Amino acid sequence: MRLGFAVGVIGVLILSHAAYSTIQYRSLLKITEDEFSGPPINVVIELIAGMVFCMWAALTVPGKFLSILPQSDENRVVALPANLDFMMFNHRGKAFPLDMDLKLK
């Protein structure tokens, strides 16, 4: 988990450096009065590497994925919330017909 967090921080730093490099490149183009046609290839490579690092960290830092067991009693709602003031059953949804015969053309 620590390695994944460190990789995520490195990915964010790489993305920040790529953004800073692009800003510097555009200001250089303004000085030389050239037209901006796209970022340099090293910035594109930094963006791809930073994105891969951040995605890898986002998938490894939260932990293992656990399966959802539909028969488990832990998945059931056994009680309503204590504050029932915000539950509305009289709303505009009743204006729509119950059986809508929609056909795709």
BELSUL-V209163 format. One record per residue. N is the residue number from 1. RES is the residue in three letters. OMEGA is omega in whole degrees, 0 to 359 (NA if undefined). NEAR is the number of other ideal C-beta (glycine too) atoms within 10 Angstrom. Layout:
BEGIN
((N & RES & OMEGA & NEAR) (N & RES & OMEGA & NEAR))
END
This chain:
BEGIN
((1 & MET & 179 & 9) (2 & ARG & 179 & 7) (3 & LEU & 179 & 11) (4 & GLY & 178 & 17) (5 & PHE & 179 & 12) (6 & ALA & 178 & 13) (7 & VAL & 177 & 18) (8 & GLY & 178 & 18) (9 & VAL & 178 & 13) (10 & ILE & 178 & 15) (11 & GLY & 178 & 20) (12 & VAL & 178 & 14) (13 & LEU & 178 & 12) (14 & ILE & 178 & 20) (15 & LEU & 178 & 17) (16 & SER & 179 & 12) (17 & HIS & 178 & 14) (18 & ALA & 177 & 21) (19 & ALA & 179 & 15) (20 & TYR & 179 & 11) (21 & SER & 178 & 16) (22 & THR & 178 & 18) (23 & ILE & 178 & 10) (24 & GLN & 180 & 11) (25 & TYR & 179 & 16) (26 & ARG & 177 & 13) (27 & SER & 176 & 10) (28 & LEU & 178 & 10) (29 & LEU & 177 & 13) (30 & LYS & 180 & 10) (31 & ILE & 181 & 8) (32 & THR & 178 & 7) (33 & GLU & 174 & 6) (34 & ASP & 180 & 10) (35 & GLU & 180 & 5) (36 & PHE & 180 & 10) (37 & SER & 180 & 6) (38 & GLY & 180 & 9) (39 & PRO & 178 & 16) (40 & PRO & 184 & 11) (41 & ILE & 179 & 8) (42 & ASN & 177 & 11) (43 & VAL & 178 & 18) (44 & VAL & 178 & 13) (45 & ILE & 177 & 12) (46 & GLU & 179 & 20) (47 & LEU & 180 & 18) (48 & ILE & 180 & 12) (49 & ALA & 179 & 15) (50 & GLY & 178 & 20) (51 & MET & 179 & 14) (52 & VAL & 179 & 13) (53 & PHE & 181 & 21) (54 & CYS & 178 & 18) (55 & MET & 178 & 12) (56 & TRP & 179 & 15) (57 & ALA & 181 & 20) (58 & ALA & 179 & 13) (59 & LEU & 184 & 10) (60 & THR & 185 & 15) (61 & VAL & 184 & 15) (62 & PRO & 179 & 10) (63 & GLY & 182 & 8) (64 & LYS & 174 & 5) (65 & PHE & 178 & 7) (66 & LEU & 179 & 6) (67 & SER & 179 & 5) (68 & ILE & 180 & 8) (69 & LEU & 184 & 9) (70 & PRO & 181 & 6) (71 & GLN & 184 & 6) (72 & SER & 177 & 8) (73 & ASP & 179 & 7) (74 & GLU & 181 & 7) (75 & ASN & 184 & 9) (76 & ARG & 173 & 7) (77 & VAL & 184 & 6) (78 & VAL & 181 & 6) (79 & ALA & 175 & 5) (80 & LEU & 178 & 8) (81 & PRO & 183 & 9) (82 & ALA & 183 & 5) (83 & ASN & 181 & 7) (84 & LEU & 183 & 7) (85 & ASP & 186 & 6) (86 & PHE & 178 & 6) (87 & MET & 182 & 8) (88 & MET & 177 & 7) (89 & PHE & 179 & 6) (90 & ASN & 184 & 6) (91 & HIS & 186 & 7) (92 & ARG & 181 & 6) (93 & GLY & 181 & 8) (94 & LYS & 178 & 9) (95 & ALA & 179 & 6) (96 & PHE & 179 & 7) (97 & PRO & 183 & 7) (98 & LEU & 180 & 5) (99 & ASP & 181 & 4) (100 & MET & 179 & 6) (101 & ASP & 180 & 5) (102 & LEU & 178 & 4) (103 & LYS & 177 & 4) (104 & LEU & 181 & 3) (105 & LYS & NA & 2))
END
